[in-house]
Amino acid sequence: GIVLELLKEAMVSKLGDTKGFLIDGYPQELKDAEEFESKIGEPKLVLCLDCSAETIRHQSSGSTETTEDRIESYYRASNPLIAYYESKTQLCKVN
């Protein structure tokens, strides 16, 4: 809730100065996307930087076990979110 309120405040303060917003790393889960839409509005476009688990492993600086846990958590949370935006035709995947 706090993150969403901060986003909303920042967006409202810049409404006259911009054509749009790029929000990096949010939403991370489907419930966040649904809350964003109910309190702020539907995005016109959602970009998904799609990379393989191998790329994520290569970029990680943590232990192998921690990295694998993060990758699993990422896919578990992002797959429903990606499907949600694909069904609304708002998703643009970038490989």
C-alpha positions as CSV (number, residue, x, y, z in Angstrom):
1,G,0.0,0.0,0.0
2,I,2.8,2.4,0.8
3,V,4.6,1.9,-2.5
4,L,1.3,2.4,-4.4
5,E,0.6,5.7,-2.5
6,L,4.1,7.0,-3.2
7,L,3.7,6.1,-6.9
8,K,0.3,7.8,-7.0
9,E,1.7,11.0,-5.4
10,A,4.7,11.1,-7.7
11,M,2.5,10.6,-10.8
12,V,-0.1,13.2,-9.8
13,S,2.6,15.8,-9.1
14,K,3.9,15.3,-12.7
15,L,0.7,15.0,-14.7
16,G,1.0,18.3,-16.5
17,D,4.7,17.8,-17.3
18,T,4.7,14.4,-19.0
19,K,3.2,12.2,-21.6
20,G,3.6,9.0,-19.5
21,F,5.4,7.2,-16.9
22,L,8.0,4.3,-16.8
23,I,7.8,2.4,-13.5
24,D,10.6,-0.1,-13.1
25,G,10.0,-3.2,-11.1
26,Y,6.3,-2.6,-10.2
27,P,4.0,-4.4,-10.1
28,Q,5.8,-7.5,-9.0
29,E,2.6,-9.6,-8.3
30,L,-0.8,-9.9,-9.8
31,K,-2.4,-8.4,-6.7
32,D,-0.2,-5.3,-7.1
33,A,-1.4,-4.9,-10.7
34,E,-5.1,-5.1,-9.7
35,E,-4.6,-2.6,-6.9
36,F,-2.8,-0.2,-9.2
37,E,-5.6,-0.4,-11.7
38,S,-8.3,0.2,-9.1
39,K,-6.5,3.2,-7.5
40,I,-4.7,4.8,-10.4
41,G,-5.9,3.3,-13.6
42,E,-5.0,0.8,-16.3
43,P,-1.7,1.1,-18.0
44,K,-1.7,1.6,-21.7
45,L,1.4,-0.5,-22.2
46,V,3.4,-2.9,-20.1
47,L,7.0,-3.7,-21.1
48,C,8.4,-7.1,-20.0
49,L,12.2,-7.5,-20.4
50,D,12.2,-11.2,-21.1
51,C,15.4,-13.1,-20.4
52,S,16.3,-16.7,-19.6
53,A,17.0,-18.1,-16.2
54,E,20.6,-18.6,-17.5
55,T,21.0,-14.9,-18.1
56,I,19.7,-14.2,-14.6
57,R,22.2,-16.7,-13.1
58,H,25.0,-15.0,-15.1
59,Q,24.1,-11.6,-13.8
60,S,23.7,-12.7,-10.2
61,S,26.4,-12.1,-7.6
62,G,24.9,-14.3,-4.8
63,S,25.3,-17.9,-3.9
64,T,23.9,-20.5,-6.3
65,E,21.2,-21.6,-3.8
66,T,20.1,-18.0,-3.2
67,T,20.1,-17.3,-6.9
68,E,18.0,-20.4,-7.7
69,D,15.5,-19.4,-5.0
70,R,15.3,-15.9,-6.5
71,I,14.8,-17.2,-10.0
72,E,12.0,-19.5,-8.8
73,S,10.3,-16.8,-6.9
74,Y,10.5,-14.4,-9.8
75,Y,8.9,-16.8,-12.2
76,R,6.3,-17.9,-9.7
77,A,5.2,-14.2,-9.2
78,S,5.7,-12.9,-12.8
79,N,4.1,-15.7,-14.8
80,P,0.5,-14.9,-13.6
81,L,1.3,-11.2,-14.0
82,I,2.5,-11.6,-17.6
83,A,-0.5,-13.8,-18.5
84,Y,-2.8,-11.1,-17.0
85,Y,-1.4,-8.3,-19.1
86,E,-1.2,-10.6,-22.2
87,S,-5.0,-11.2,-21.9
88,K,-5.5,-7.4,-21.9
89,T,-3.2,-7.0,-24.9
90,Q,-1.2,-4.4,-23.0
91,L,2.0,-6.5,-22.8
92,C,5.0,-5.9,-25.0
93,K,7.8,-8.5,-24.5
94,V,11.3,-7.4,-25.2
95,N,13.8,-10.2,-25.6
